[in-house]
Amino acid sequence: MPHLENVVLCRESQVSTLQSLFGERHHFSFPSIFIYGHTASGKTYVIQTLLKTLECFGFRFQLPHVFVNCVECFTLRLLLEQILNKLNHLSSSEDGCSAEITCETFNDFVRLFKQVTAAENLKDQTVYIVLDKAEYLRDMEANLLPGFLRLQELADRNVTVLFLSEIVWEKFRPNTGCFEPFVLYFPDYSIGNLQKILSHYHPPEYSADFYAAYINILLGVFYTVCRDLKELRHLAVLNFPKYCEPVVKGEASERDTRKLWRNIEPHLKKAMQTVYLREVSSSQWEKLQKDDTDPGQLKGLSAHTHVELPYYSKFILIAAYLASYNPARTDKRFFLKHHGKIKKTNFLKKHEKTSNHLLGPKPFPLDRLLAILYSIVDSRVAPTANIFSQNGIHAITSLVTLQLLTLVGHDDQLDGPKYKCTVSLDFIRAIARWSVWLCRPGWSTVVRSWLTATSASQVQAVLLLQPPMWLGSQAHTTIPG
């Protein structure tokens, strides 16, 4: 239908299937329909649009329906009462008054449902009950899901129950068996679909081609890390004023793509660090973009991260970050003074040209973590002193509990457990800046330059402080002058 095609984009097959299942208002529909797909794949939007603007023989009308979110109605009583009260409001809308209905069990729900749907305006048409976030039904009573699947049979009414979920039907099916619903899958939007949807709602003061070019740049940056339509739409609205700023000032035309890209690139890098986080509001983000400070410097919560940790726990966390983002073969080069000659051609391989930040943290064994730790601690430390016991608390276990480190292996493995560092470079910067590195004069400038190079290209090992004396002549002894 032309109207729905303009409102619901890139979901033509799903809309056609649902329209054939719904039929006309007085026809009996399928008893239950199970719709699943990842988040932001258009499930809720398509169902709400269809139920509110369904067309038949050239007339547009709204189907009687009840929409309930299972996250809000987290108990059986809340869920059943919400459905009945909304239906009662529909049936008594002409009278303008309705009493609240209380319901304790599903048997009472079936009895009360018959009474509510016996109203004149609901008698000869299909009633639709939409249960969003239906995966939460699995945590409720065992008879609830089979009862909703057979509600049309139990109540002897023309009713269809729609389940909207992010997980597959096989995770719902009870072991005792149940009535099988009609299953409909909503696939993820492709990059072409996202381009079409985001470009459809362009600002009226700019041409469609200009906004489509902006969306193409936005998707080229964010599509690898974010495919959520809601988040991409938020990012598009947030960064578009900065993209068209040269056009507004008269410094570039709408076709000067290269100059527009140079203007928006540093701000997209900032937005990349806060995808999904919502660290600041839209108005605060606009103020930050107007500042003339370094565009690569984040000014959200991540820039002010400060966690009170014991002295050696901070060093352990820094050593874990170095172990996670540096290949193991570079430890000898960075932390030993007499490491020998290393050919540059053999050291940098093709796959290492990609930033290790994009590849994510790598697991490392405990002995490698301790070796890096002993080479960066500022004072003489015995191999067992104050590392595993701080006030009776295991330091590494505490970091795992705080989710700053992740245990990859198991404690009972023969080769020992493996860990990953889960914190960001900004987090390590904050700990090093306020807690560790500034304790030695002259290191702040050197460390800042190292971290800048680390975040801009391939992650380099950071030589933090003077190595301990017990490593002897094998330790790297370079000190900034």
PAVOMAR-693164 format. One record per residue (C-alpha): x, y, z; residue in three letters. Coordinates in steps of 0.25 Angstrom, whole numbers, plus 5000, padded with zeros to 4 digits. Layout:
N
XYZALA ...
END
This chain:
481
500050005000MET 500650144996PRO 500350205010HIS 501050085018LEU 502250085008GLU 502550225011ASN 502450205026VAL 503050065028VAL 504350055020LEU 505149935016CYS 504049835022ARG 503149815010GLU 503149655012SER 502849665027GLN 501749765025VAL 501149685014SER 501149555022THR 500549625034LEU 499449685026GLN 499049545020SER 499049495034LEU 498149605040PHE 497149605028GLY 495949685030GLU 495449735044ARG 494349635045HIS 495149515040HIS 495749415050PHE 497249435050SER 498349335054PHE 498249305069PRO 499749345072SER 500849415064ILE 502349405069PHE 503249515063ILE 504649515067TYR 505949595062GLY 507049675068HIS 506849805075THR 506549925066ALA 506049835055SER 504749905053GLY 503849795060LYS 503049895070THR 503050005060TYR 502449915049VAL 501349855058ILE 500949985064GLN 500850055050THR 500049935044LEU 499049935056LEU 498850085056LYS 498850115041THR 498349985034LEU 497550015021GLU 496449935015CYS 495649975002PHE 496250115002GLY 495850135017PHE 496850155028ARG 496550105042PHE 497150065055GLN 496949915059LEU 496649895074PRO 497949855081HIS 498649865094VAL 500149885095PHE 500849835107VAL 502349835111ASN 502749715119CYS 503849795125VAL 502949895132GLU 501949785136CYS 502949695142PHE 501949605151THR 500749525146LEU 499749615153ARG 500249745147LEU 500249675133LEU 498849625134LEU 498249745140GLU 498949835130GLN 498349765118ILE 496949755124LEU 496949905128ASN 497349945114LYS 496349865108LEU 495249915117ASN 495650055114HIS 495450015099LEU 494149955101SER 493650065110SER 494250185102SER 492850225098GLU 492350235112ASP 493550315117GLY 493650235130CYS 494250105134SER 494550035147ALA 495949975150GLU 495949825149ILE 496749735158THR 497249595154CYS 498149495161GLU 498149365153THR 498149335138PHE 496749265140ASN 496149395145ASP 496849465133PHE 496049375123VAL 494749395131ARG 494949545131LEU 495449545117PHE 494149485112LYS 493349595120GLN 494149715114VAL 494149665100THR 492649645100ALA 492449795098ALA 491749835086GLU 492949905080ASN 493849785081LEU 492849675078LYS 493049655063ASP 494549695061GLN 495849635064THR 496549685077VAL 498049685077TYR 498949675089ILE 500349715087VAL 501349665097LEU 502749735095ASP 503949685101LYS 503349545102ALA 504549475106GLU 504249525121TYR 503049435120LEU 503949315123ARG 504249365137ASP 502749365140MET 501749245143GLU 501949125135ALA 500449125130ASN 500549275125LEU 501149255111LEU 500349125107PRO 499149205112GLY 499349325103PHE 499649235091LEU 498349165093ARG 497549295097LEU 496649295085GLN 496249145088GLU 496049165103LEU 495249295103ALA 494549265090ASP 494749405085ARG 495349465072ASN 496749495078VAL 498149495073THR 499349495083VAL 500649555077LEU 501949525084PHE 503149625081LEU 504449565085SER 505949575082GLU 506249425084ILE 505749305075VAL 504449225078TRP 505249105081GLU 505649165094LYS 504249185098PHE 503649055095ARG 503248975107PRO 503748835109ASN 502248785111THR 501848835098GLY 500948955094CYS 500149015082PHE 501149055072GLU 501049205067PRO 501349265054PHE 502749305054VAL 503249425046LEU 504649475046TYR 505149615045PHE 506649615039PRO 507649725043ASP 507649845034TYR 508749845023SER 509649965021ILE 508749995009GLY 507449995017ASN 508050085028LEU 508550185017GLN 507150185011LYS 506450205025ILE 507350305030LEU 507350385017SER 505850385016HIS 505650485028TYR 506650595023HIS 506450745028PRO 505650825018PRO 506650935017GLU 507650845010TYR 507550754998SER 507350604999ALA 508650574992ASP 509450665002PHE 508850595014TYR 509050455007ALA 510550485005ALA 510650515020TYR 509950385024ILE 510850315015ASN 512050375023ILE 511350345036LEU 511150195033LEU 512550185027GLY 513050225041VAL 512050155051PHE 511550035043TYR 512649945048THR 512349975063VAL 510850005063CYS 509749955054ARG 508650005064ASP 507650095056LEU 507250175068LYS 508750205072GLU 509050235057LEU 507950325056ARG 508350395069HIS 509750415064LEU 509250465051ALA 508450575057VAL 509550605067LEU 510750625057ASN 509950685045PHE 510150835049PRO 511650815050LYS 511650755036TYR 510850865029CYS 511650975037GLU 512551005025PRO 511351025016VAL 510651115026VAL 511951205027LYS 512151205012GLY 513451135013GLU 513051015004ALA 511850974995SER 511050854997GLU 511850774987ARG 513150804993ASP 513150665000THR 514650665004ARG 514650795012LYS 513350755019LEU 514050625023TRP 515250695028ARG 514350785037ASN 513450665042ILE 514550555044GLU 515050595058PRO 513650615063HIS 513250475058LEU 514550425066LYS 514050485078LYS 512650425076ALA 513250285073MET 513750285088GLN 512350305094THR 511450215085VAL 510250165094TYR 510850235106LEU 510050365106ARG 511150425115GLU 510650565112VAL 509250625107SER 509150675093SER 509250825097SER 510450795105GLN 511050725093TRP 510750845084GLU 511550935094LYS 512750835094LEU 512750845079GLN 512850995079LYS 514050985088ASP 515451015081ASP 516150905090THR 516750775084ASP 515750705077PRO 516350575080GLY 516150595095GLN 514950535101LEU 514150625111LYS 513150525116GLY 513150435128LEU 514250355122SER 515150475123ALA 514950485138HIS 515050345142THR 515650325156HIS 515550205164VAL 516250185177GLU 517050065177LEU 518250015185PRO 519650055181TYR 520049925175TYR 518749905169SER 518850025160LYS 520249975155PHE 519549835152ILE 518449895144LEU 519449975136ILE 520349855134ALA 519049775130ALA 518749885119TYR 520149875114LEU 520049725113ALA 518649725106SER 519049825095TYR 520449785092ASN 520949655086PRO 521749565095ALA 522949565086ARG 523049715088THR 523349705103ASP 524749675102LYS 524949795093ARG 524249895102PHE 524649845116PHE 526049785114LEU 527249875112LYS 528149765104HIS 527049715095HIS 527949705083GLY 527649755069LYS 526249735063ILE 526049755049LYS 524949855046LYS 524349775034THR 524249655043ASN 523649725054PHE 522449795047LEU 521649695040LYS 520449735031LYS 519349705041HIS 520049795051GLU 519749915043LYS 518349905049THR 518149975062SER 518149885073ASN 517049965080HIS 516149925068LEU 516549775070LEU 516249785085GLY 516949725097PRO 517749595096LYS 517849495107PRO 519149485115PHE 519649385125PRO 519949425140LEU 521449405139ASP 521549505127ARG 520649605136LEU 521649595147LEU 522849605139ALA 522349745133ILE 521949785147LEU 523349765153TYR 523949845142SER 523049965143ILE 522949985158VAL 523750095164ASP 524350035176SER 525049905180ARG 523949795181VAL 524149655185ALA 523449555176PRO 522449525186THR 522349655194ALA 521049725195ASN 520549675181ILE 519649565185PHE 519249615198SER 518749755201GLN 518049765214ASN 517649615213GLY 517049635199ILE 517549575187HIS 517949695178ALA 517749625164ILE 516449555169THR 515949695174SER 516149755160LEU 515449635154VAL 514249665164THR 514249805160LEU 514149765145GLN 515449835142LEU 516049705138LEU 515349585132THR 515749445136LEU 515849365122VAL 516449235127GLY 516149155140HIS 516949145153ASP 517148995151ASP 517748995138GLN 519148935137LEU 519749055130ASP 519149155139GLY 517949255138PRO 517849365127LYS 517349505128TYR 516849615119LYS 516949765122CYS 515549825120THR 515849975123VAL 516050075112SER 517250165109LEU 516550285115ASP 516350205128PHE 517850165129ILE 518250305126ARG 517450355137ALA 518050255147ILE 519450285142ALA 519250435142ARG 518650455156TRP 519250335163SER 520550285158VAL 521350355148TRP 521250495153LEU 521950445166CYS 523250465158ARG 523650605153PRO 523850605138GLY 523050485134TRP 521650555131SER 522150615118THR 522850485113VAL 521650395117VAL 520650495110ARG 521450485097SER 521550335098TRP 520050325101LEU 519750415089THR 520550325080ALA 519850205086THR 518450255083SER 518750305069ALA 519450185063SER 519850045067GLN 519850025082VAL 521350035087GLN 521849985100ALA 521950095110VAL 523250105119LEU 522650155131LEU 523650175142LEU 525050135147GLN 525149985147PRO 525449915160PRO 526849885165MET 526649735166TRP 526549715151LEU 527949755150GLY 528649795137SER 527549725129GLN 526549835132ALA 526349955123HIS 526950075131THR 526550195121THR 526150315130ILE 525550435123PRO 526550545125GLY 
END
